[in-house]
Amino acid sequence: MNYWEDSPTVSRIRLNMADLRTTNVPTPTDYLRGVGDSLLGLPQNILFFRRTSKQVLQQESIKNRSHHRIVAVFNLETAAYIHLDHLEVELRPRQALVIPPHQFHHFSNLESPKLNWLFCTFELERPSYIEPLRNKVIPVNEAALESLSQALAAFLNEDGKPHATDELQALVLTTLVRLKQAAIDHSAPYNIITDDIVSKVNRVLIETPNTELTISTIADNFKLSESRMRAVFRDSAGVSLGKYILNYKIHTALSLLANTKLAVSEIADQAGFTSLQAFSRTFKEKTGVPPSHFRKKQ
């Protein structure tokens, strides 16, 4: 099977009118029991947007923390690395990546300053549904591309169709189902990109929890002057090292608040803040709510 071909599962369900007339459909033995007992839940609060420049892509990844939203990235043009917590993946054209809520992510080493990436962000009643897609580079087959295109058209609602919102939610869910099948069939594993400065900084952050890291400390790790460290990092990541470290710490705190029962003071320590007060102040400044309020919302 070609890398881009539809999966066997998807191909089998495509029936034309002649098939509908002739396909044998067995008579049910029980008219009260059918197929489908999982509670999927429809995607809600859906947004589509496009990124066409390296600068906007990297800057916005710092500004717009996803919090409780799921982020689906569809690469239509220009390969790059995506850093996911302590892992790195290479995302190439006609591949997708689904990022769960609260997962730290950043983009580096783009092949060109110009790109064409389509983003779809949304909320899901049961985010665990997309857990099998975590950290997987997924080929966008024709079936997923078809439902994605239809979802975008419904989002833009160019024809003013009255039921475009219902259709949009169904089509985004269909795209997720097809991506999930493609991930089972032939998703690519993550790669360790050891020569990337962003990857190396991530490892320092991962390997030194409970530590208030400064730019000077990190520069010493790489045997570089502080000014050289700042310049090398910005060239690769597209943002300042200081902003990147803060973004990483906030995402660490978001994930711990949402997924653990640790005390807020312990989370402040694990995320690398000097004190509970410093953590609470910075968290509220960057997310709009105190840590305790964020946890209650979850």
N, C-alpha and C positions, 0 to 999 in steps of 0.2 A: 504494500500500500504506500502510495506517495505521502510524504510528510504533510501535505496540505489537503489531502483527500478527506472527505467526510468519514466519520467513524462508521463501522458497520451498523451500529445501533441506529444512528441518525438516518443512514441511507435506507434502511429497511422500512421506515415509516412513511417514506415519500410515495404516495399513491396518486396516480392520475385518475381521470374520470373513468377510463376503461377498467382500471383496477377496482374502483369503488363498485362498479356494476358486477364484477365477476369474483372478487375475493370472497372466500368462504368465511363467514362469521358464525362461530358456533353458538348454539342456543344455551343461555346460562342455566345452570342447575339450581342456582340460588339468585333470585332477583333482588335480594337485599344486600348482597355482598359483591363489591366490584374491586377494581384496581385502584390503589392510591390511599394509603392510610397515614402518610407522613404529613405533618402540619408545616407546610413550607412557609406560608405567609408571603404577602406581596411586598416588593420593594416600595418604599415610601420616600417622599421628599426628594425626588430625583432631580439631579442637575447634570447637564452635559456642558462641557467647555473644551476648548482646544488650546494647546500650547504650541507656538510656532517659533519661539526663540529660546536659546539656552539661558539667557539672562533671566527672562520671566519665569521659566521652569524652575530654576534653582532658587531664585529669590522668593517665589510664592510658596515653595515647599517649606520655607522657614516661617513665613507669615501665617499661612493657613493650616493650623494644626487640625487634623481631622476629628479629634475627640471620639465621638461615638459613631462616626460615619464610616461606611465602607467605600474604598476607592478602587475602581477598576480602571486600569491603564491599558490603552490599546495603541501600540506603536505602529504608525503608518509609514514613518520615514525617520531614519537616523538612529543608529544603535547607541546605547549608553549603558553605564553600570547603574544599578539601583542598590543602595545599601539598606538592608532590612535588619534592624537590631544589630546583631553581631555577624550577619551573613552578607554576602554580595552576590548579585545575579547580573548576568548580561542580558539585556532586553533588546532584541533585534526586530526589524520591521516584520509586520504580520505576526507578532507575538503579543500576548497579553499577560498582565499580572494583576491579581486581585489582592488588595492590602486590607487586612481586617482592621476593626476599630482599635485605636490606640497604638498601633505598631509604628515604631520610628521608621522613617524612610527619607532618603535623600538621593539626589541624582548627580553623577559626576562622569568625567571622561566621555563626553558626547563626541561623536565622530565629526559633527559639524555644528556651527552656531545656529544653523537653521534646522528646524525639525517639524514634524507633523504628528503630534500625539493627541489622541482623543481621550478625554477623561469622562467617566460616569461615576458620580458619587451619590450615595443613597443610604437609607437606613433600612434595616431588616429586623423584623420582630424577633427572629431567632438567628443571630449572627453565626451560631455554630454551624449552620448549613454550609457556609463557605469555608469552614475550617480545613477540609481536604485540599483547598486551593492555596493554602498558606505557603509562601516561599517557593512557589512553582511557576516556571515560565511556561506558558500554555500556548500552543499553536492556535491561531484563529482560523478554523476551517470555514468552508463556504457556508455551512449551516449557521454557525455563530455570526459570521459576517452579515448574512442575510437578516437575521433577527436584530442585530445591532443597527443596521442601516434603517430598518423599519422603526426601531425604537427612537432613533434620532429624528426621523421624519415626524413621528407622533409628538415628540418633545417640541419640535419647531411648529408643529400643527399648521403647516402651510395651507392646508385645504380647509381649515376651520372646522374639522370634523367634531361633532358634539361629544363623541365618546373617546376622544384622543387620550385622555388621562387614564381611563381604564385600559385602553390598548397599550399605552406606554408602560404601565406597571406589568402587564402580562408579558410584553416583549422583553423587558429587562430581565424578568425572571426566566424567560425562555433562553435568553443569551447566557445567563448564569448556568442553567441546566446543561447547555451545550458545551460551555467551557469546562464544566465539571467532568463531562464525558470525555472531552479531549484530554483533560489532565490525566484521567485514568488510562487512556489509550497510549498517549505518547507525550507527556510533559517532560521538560528538560530539568535536570537537577540543578541546584545552585552550584556556583563556582566560588572558590576561594581566590581572590585577586590580590596576591601578596605584594605586588609592586605599586599599588595605588596608595597614595598618601592618605586618602580618606579612610581606606580600609585599615591602615596601620593606626590611625588615630582612634578609630572605633575599637580596636583591640586594646589600646591603652585604657579607654573608658570602661570597657567590659572587665578587664583584668584588675582594675583598681576601684571597685565600688567603695562606698563609705569614705570617699576621699574628695576633698575640695581641690580639684585640679586647676592649676593656673596655666596660662599660655607659656609662661617661663618654664614650668615643670615639664610640660609636654615637649617644648623645644629641646630641653636637656635630654629627653628620651631619644631624640633623633640626632643629637649632637649638632644642632643648628642654633644660630643666633635667633633671638626672639623675632627680629624683623624679617629674617629669611624664612622662618617657620610660617609667619603670617602670609608672606608673599606666595610661597609654594602651595600652601593650603588653599588660599583664595583662587589661585589659578586653576586648581583641580575642582574644587567644590563650588566655586562661583559665589561664595559668601564668606564672611569673616570667620575665623576660627572661634572667636568669642561667641558670636551668635550661634554657631553650630553646636558648641558645647552646651550652651544654655538650652537650645532646642532639644538636644539629646536628653538632658536632665529632666526637662518638663515631660517629655514622652515617657521616660522611665517612671516618673511619678504618676502620670495618667494611667499607665498600665497597672501599676501596683495598687492604686486606689480602686480601680475597676475590678481587678481580678484576685485580690487577696484581702485578708482581714487584718493585715498588719496595722498597728497604730500609726497615726499620721506622723508622730515623732520618729518612728522607725523608718517610715517611707522617706522622710526628709533626709535622714542619715544615709539610707541606701542610694538615694538619688544624688548624693554628693553636695548637700547644702550644709553650711556651717552651723546653722541653728534652725529650730522650728520656726522662729519668727521670720528669719530670712526666707525660708521656704514658703511660708504662708503669704508673705508680702509679694514675692516674685510670682508665685502660682496665680494669685488673684489678678496681678497686673497683666499676665500673659494669657489667661483663660477667661477672665471676667468674673470668676466666682472663687470663693475660698475652697481649699481642699475638702473640707467636711461637706460643703454643699454639693460639690461635684460628685462625691461618693454617694450621697443620698439620691441624687438623680439616677444613678446607675441601678 
